[in-house]
Amino acid sequence: MNFDPDCRACPRLATFLDDIHTRYPAYHARPVPAFGDPHPKLLIVGLAPGMHGANRSGRPFTGDTAGILLYQTLHQFGYASAPESVSVDDGLQLIGCRITNAVKCLPPANKPEPGEIRECNHFLAAELTGLPANASILALGQIAHQAVLRAYRLKLKDYPFGHASDYRLPDGRRLVSSYHCSRYNTQTRRLTPEMFAAVFTKIQAED
């Protein structure tokens, strides 16, 4: 199964979302589905929904600071019809691209526990299985990078995470990784727009 909108397999996350829904009745506050082209040439894997971003809007990286650089860059490289993602009904479309998360539910303090990452991994594995044979995967951050490897049942030590790391996986698909475009990383300039754009240039240059 690629996605279960009613999944409650992780008690801590399910209870947390129940509380969020009580405090913010208008928020999505459920597992967040992937967004974009159903047969993408590029699958982007983030960590988990943000409290006032995807958890509110119901669409990955939509309405939060982490999505600003992501959607600007997607538009710059021809993957998005607009440079800003505001809400699920803003008309934005992804072109040859799909966005998902390693963990589908908002975790407390934006930190999923290892068991929750493992529990959610079968959804990611199903998404990866359904990709076109020539697709590339862009993992945002180490947890997403390792979640992709786990979904492939590969050893983490054989594919160490690094910004702009680039691996050919056993099935022929590519795994390219980047520092996460979180507010912390962009504000501290651990990840600059130029660094992020260079990752997309690498993906397109070697497709």
Helices and strands as residue ranges (DSSP letters): H 11-23, E 35-36, E 42-46, H 54-57, H 66-76, E 97-101, G 108-110, H 114-129, E 136-140, H 142-151, G 156-158, E 166-168, E 174-178, H 183-187, H 193-205
